[in-house]
Amino acid sequence: MEVVSVLILIITSVAVFLTAAVAFWPEAAPHTDAGPGQGSTGDDSGTGPTTLEGTLTRQLLAGEISRPQYRQALARLAERDDQRHPMSVPESGGSGACP
């Protein structure tokens, strides 16, 4: 009789554990097929990079561009950013300037 009760206890414990595991298992994102005119970007995460730097990094890691091409593209990006948004150095002697 003791063997039966221990067996029932083990089976119940396994069932509770499996139920909890299924309840808390992370769900996969639903797969959506690309419609007409929507090409695949090759990115498996579902969302692509949102910045040019991210796109360049993804291309480098995927082997689409070489390391020198990556560096050249980042240098051009830095030059363009410097032209569009130049940094200004505060004048000395103004309020809040360090001595």
C-alpha positions as CSV (number, residue, x, y, z in Angstrom):
1,M,0.0,0.0,0.0
2,E,2.9,2.4,0.7
3,V,4.3,1.8,-2.7
4,V,1.1,2.9,-4.4
5,S,0.8,6.1,-2.3
6,V,4.4,7.0,-3.0
7,L,3.8,6.3,-6.7
8,I,0.7,8.5,-6.7
9,L,2.7,11.3,-4.9
10,I,5.5,11.1,-7.5
11,I,3.1,11.2,-10.5
12,T,1.2,14.1,-8.9
13,S,4.4,16.0,-8.3
14,V,5.6,15.5,-11.9
15,A,2.2,16.6,-13.2
16,V,2.2,19.8,-11.1
17,F,5.8,20.5,-12.2
18,L,5.0,20.1,-15.9
19,T,1.9,22.2,-15.6
20,A,3.8,25.0,-14.0
21,A,6.6,24.7,-16.6
22,V,4.1,25.0,-19.5
23,A,2.3,27.9,-17.8
24,F,5.5,29.9,-17.4
25,W,7.3,28.9,-20.6
26,P,8.0,32.0,-22.7
27,E,5.9,32.1,-25.9
28,A,7.6,32.5,-29.2
29,A,6.7,35.6,-31.3
30,P,4.1,34.7,-33.9
31,H,5.7,34.2,-37.3
32,T,4.3,36.5,-40.0
33,D,4.9,35.9,-43.6
34,A,6.1,38.7,-45.7
35,G,3.4,40.0,-48.0
36,P,4.0,41.1,-51.6
37,G,6.6,43.8,-51.8
38,Q,7.9,43.1,-48.4
39,G,11.3,41.4,-48.7
40,S,13.0,39.6,-46.0
41,T,15.9,41.5,-44.4
42,G,17.6,38.3,-43.1
43,D,17.2,39.4,-39.5
44,D,15.7,36.6,-37.4
45,S,14.9,38.8,-34.4
46,G,11.8,40.3,-36.0
47,T,13.0,43.8,-35.8
48,G,15.8,45.2,-37.8
49,P,18.3,47.8,-36.7
50,T,16.9,51.3,-36.3
51,T,20.1,53.2,-36.9
52,L,22.7,53.3,-39.7
53,E,25.3,52.2,-37.2
54,G,23.2,49.2,-36.3
55,T,22.7,48.3,-40.0
56,L,26.4,48.6,-40.6
57,T,27.2,46.4,-37.6
58,R,24.7,43.8,-38.8
59,Q,26.2,43.8,-42.3
60,L,29.7,43.4,-40.8
61,L,28.7,40.5,-38.6
62,A,26.8,38.8,-41.5
63,G,29.9,39.1,-43.7
64,E,28.1,41.4,-46.2
65,I,30.8,44.0,-45.9
66,S,34.5,43.8,-44.9
67,R,36.1,45.4,-41.9
68,P,37.8,48.2,-44.0
69,Q,34.4,49.0,-45.6
70,Y,32.8,49.2,-42.2
71,R,35.5,51.6,-40.9
72,Q,35.2,53.7,-44.0
73,A,31.4,53.9,-43.7
74,L,31.7,54.9,-40.0
75,A,34.2,57.6,-40.9
76,R,31.9,59.0,-43.5
77,L,29.1,58.9,-41.1
78,A,31.1,60.8,-38.4
79,E,32.1,63.4,-41.0
80,R,28.5,63.9,-42.0
81,D,27.4,64.1,-38.4
82,D,30.1,66.7,-37.7
83,Q,29.0,68.8,-40.6
84,R,25.3,68.6,-39.7
85,H,25.7,69.0,-35.9
86,P,29.0,70.7,-35.1
87,M,30.0,70.8,-31.5
88,S,30.5,74.2,-30.0
89,V,33.0,74.8,-27.3
90,P,31.9,77.3,-24.6
91,E,33.8,80.5,-24.4
92,S,36.1,80.9,-21.3
93,G,35.2,83.5,-18.8
94,G,31.4,83.0,-19.1
95,S,29.2,82.0,-16.3
96,G,29.8,78.5,-15.1
97,A,33.2,78.3,-16.7
98,C,35.9,76.4,-14.9
99,P,39.0,78.4,-13.7
